[in-house]
């Protein structure tokens, strides 16, 4: 992926060198090349052998962050060049963006499946249950007192305690606590 980016950066720089300002046609490509090369060298350095689980997790997180950063930087640079070139240069900018992004996505298709297979996919959100975690026992007591409370009513009561949450979060809390919040139909 990094070699693809570097080759495409310099191909675009070469074809737009005479039209674009020096900062866009030389200095930006140098900076982008250094970013891509540093990441490629980092991967070569850690690529030998089987990494520890913590190192593999760090590598996956770092790659995800770097990929987003470099994609934004490449697109911003390409759009800045776009304003300074003729129609031929503009078509090359569009080709550059398409090839670079599609190529990068293709190179990264292994990232999520590899993380899942190895078991390193990180859980999203609050790992400790979020701000409702501290109110679990209170919710359990409230439902013991009044089993007919709805999610909306629980949200209002929690708001009275200074906790503003969406009803779906309360529903997930009830699920974690193994409490049912379904009301029984009248007469049953």
Secondary structure as a PSIPRED ss2 file (coil, helix, strand):
# PSIPRED VFORMAT (PSIPRED V4.0)

   1 X C   1.000  0.000  0.000
   2 X H   0.000  1.000  0.000
   3 X H   0.000  1.000  0.000
   4 X H   0.000  1.000  0.000
   5 X H   0.000  1.000  0.000
   6 X H   0.000  1.000  0.000
   7 X H   0.000  1.000  0.000
   8 X H   0.000  1.000  0.000
   9 X H   0.000  1.000  0.000
  10 X H   0.000  1.000  0.000
  11 X H   0.000  1.000  0.000
  12 X H   0.000  1.000  0.000
  13 X H   0.000  1.000  0.000
  14 X H   0.000  1.000  0.000
  15 X H   0.000  1.000  0.000
  16 X H   0.000  1.000  0.000
  17 X C   1.000  0.000  0.000
  18 X C   1.000  0.000  0.000
  19 X C   1.000  0.000  0.000
  20 X C   1.000  0.000  0.000
  21 X C   1.000  0.000  0.000
  22 X H   0.000  1.000  0.000
  23 X H   0.000  1.000  0.000
  24 X H   0.000  1.000  0.000
  25 X H   0.000  1.000  0.000
  26 X H   0.000  1.000  0.000
  27 X H   0.000  1.000  0.000
  28 X H   0.000  1.000  0.000
  29 X H   0.000  1.000  0.000
  30 X H   0.000  1.000  0.000
  31 X H   0.000  1.000  0.000
  32 X H   0.000  1.000  0.000
  33 X H   0.000  1.000  0.000
  34 X H   0.000  1.000  0.000
  35 X H   0.000  1.000  0.000
  36 X H   0.000  1.000  0.000
  37 X H   0.000  1.000  0.000
  38 X H   0.000  1.000  0.000
  39 X H   0.000  1.000  0.000
  40 X H   0.000  1.000  0.000
  41 X H   0.000  1.000  0.000
  42 X H   0.000  1.000  0.000
  43 X H   0.000  1.000  0.000
  44 X H   0.000  1.000  0.000
  45 X H   0.000  1.000  0.000
  46 X H   0.000  1.000  0.000
  47 X C   1.000  0.000  0.000
  48 X C   1.000  0.000  0.000
  49 X C   1.000  0.000  0.000
  50 X C   1.000  0.000  0.000
  51 X C   1.000  0.000  0.000
  52 X C   1.000  0.000  0.000
  53 X H   0.000  1.000  0.000
  54 X H   0.000  1.000  0.000
  55 X H   0.000  1.000  0.000
  56 X H   0.000  1.000  0.000
  57 X H   0.000  1.000  0.000
  58 X H   0.000  1.000  0.000
  59 X H   0.000  1.000  0.000
  60 X H   0.000  1.000  0.000
  61 X H   0.000  1.000  0.000
  62 X H   0.000  1.000  0.000
  63 X H   0.000  1.000  0.000
  64 X H   0.000  1.000  0.000
  65 X H   0.000  1.000  0.000
  66 X H   0.000  1.000  0.000
  67 X H   0.000  1.000  0.000
  68 X H   0.000  1.000  0.000
  69 X H   0.000  1.000  0.000
  70 X H   0.000  1.000  0.000
  71 X H   0.000  1.000  0.000
  72 X H   0.000  1.000  0.000
  73 X H   0.000  1.000  0.000
  74 X H   0.000  1.000  0.000
  75 X H   0.000  1.000  0.000
  76 X H   0.000  1.000  0.000
  77 X H   0.000  1.000  0.000
  78 X H   0.000  1.000  0.000
  79 X H   0.000  1.000  0.000
  80 X H   0.000  1.000  0.000
  81 X H   0.000  1.000  0.000
  82 X H   0.000  1.000  0.000
  83 X C   1.000  0.000  0.000
  84 X C   1.000  0.000  0.000
  85 X C   1.000  0.000  0.000
  86 X C   1.000  0.000  0.000
  87 X H   0.000  1.000  0.000
  88 X H   0.000  1.000  0.000
  89 X H   0.000  1.000  0.000
  90 X H   0.000  1.000  0.000
  91 X H   0.000  1.000  0.000
  92 X H   0.000  1.000  0.000
  93 X H   0.000  1.000  0.000
  94 X H   0.000  1.000  0.000
  95 X H   0.000  1.000  0.000
  96 X H   0.000  1.000  0.000
  97 X H   0.000  1.000  0.000
  98 X H   0.000  1.000  0.000
  99 X H   0.000  1.000  0.000
 100 X H   0.000  1.000  0.000
 101 X H   0.000  1.000  0.000
 102 X H   0.000  1.000  0.000
 103 X H   0.000  1.000  0.000
 104 X H   0.000  1.000  0.000
 105 X H   0.000  1.000  0.000
 106 X H   0.000  1.000  0.000
 107 X H   0.000  1.000  0.000
 108 X H   0.000  1.000  0.000
 109 X H   0.000  1.000  0.000
 110 X H   0.000  1.000  0.000
 111 X H   0.000  1.000  0.000
 112 X H   0.000  1.000  0.000
 113 X H   0.000  1.000  0.000
 114 X H   0.000  1.000  0.000
 115 X H   0.000  1.000  0.000
 116 X H   0.000  1.000  0.000
 117 X H   0.000  1.000  0.000
 118 X H   0.000  1.000  0.000
 119 X C   1.000  0.000  0.000
 120 X C   1.000  0.000  0.000
 121 X C   1.000  0.000  0.000
 122 X C   1.000  0.000  0.000
 123 X C   1.000  0.000  0.000
 124 X C   1.000  0.000  0.000
 125 X C   1.000  0.000  0.000
 126 X C   1.000  0.000  0.000
 127 X C   1.000  0.000  0.000
 128 X C   1.000  0.000  0.000
 129 X C   1.000  0.000  0.000
 130 X H   0.000  1.000  0.000
 131 X H   0.000  1.000  0.000
 132 X H   0.000  1.000  0.000
 133 X H   0.000  1.000  0.000
 134 X H   0.000  1.000  0.000
 135 X H   0.000  1.000  0.000
 136 X H   0.000  1.000  0.000
 137 X H   0.000  1.000  0.000
 138 X H   0.000  1.000  0.000
 139 X H   0.000  1.000  0.000
 140 X H   0.000  1.000  0.000
 141 X H   0.000  1.000  0.000
 142 X H   0.000  1.000  0.000
 143 X H   0.000  1.000  0.000
 144 X H   0.000  1.000  0.000
 145 X H   0.000  1.000  0.000
 146 X C   1.000  0.000  0.000
 147 X C   1.000  0.000  0.000
 148 X C   1.000  0.000  0.000
 149 X C   1.000  0.000  0.000
 150 X C   1.000  0.000  0.000
 151 X H   0.000  1.000  0.000
 152 X H   0.000  1.000  0.000
 153 X H   0.000  1.000  0.000
 154 X H   0.000  1.000  0.000
 155 X H   0.000  1.000  0.000
 156 X H   0.000  1.000  0.000
 157 X H   0.000  1.000  0.000
 158 X H   0.000  1.000  0.000
 159 X H   0.000  1.000  0.000
 160 X H   0.000  1.000  0.000
 161 X C   1.000  0.000  0.000
 162 X C   1.000  0.000  0.000
 163 X C   1.000  0.000  0.000
 164 X C   1.000  0.000  0.000
 165 X C   1.000  0.000  0.000
 166 X C   1.000  0.000  0.000
 167 X H   0.000  1.000  0.000
 168 X H   0.000  1.000  0.000
 169 X H   0.000  1.000  0.000
 170 X H   0.000  1.000  0.000
 171 X H   0.000  1.000  0.000
 172 X H   0.000  1.000  0.000
 173 X H   0.000  1.000  0.000
 174 X H   0.000  1.000  0.000
 175 X H   0.000  1.000  0.000
 176 X H   0.000  1.000  0.000
 177 X C   1.000  0.000  0.000
 178 X C   1.000  0.000  0.000
 179 X C   1.000  0.000  0.000
 180 X C   1.000  0.000  0.000
 181 X C   1.000  0.000  0.000
 182 X C   1.000  0.000  0.000
 183 X C   1.000  0.000  0.000
 184 X C   1.000  0.000  0.000
 185 X C   1.000  0.000  0.000
 186 X C   1.000  0.000  0.000
 187 X C   1.000  0.000  0.000
 188 X C   1.000  0.000  0.000
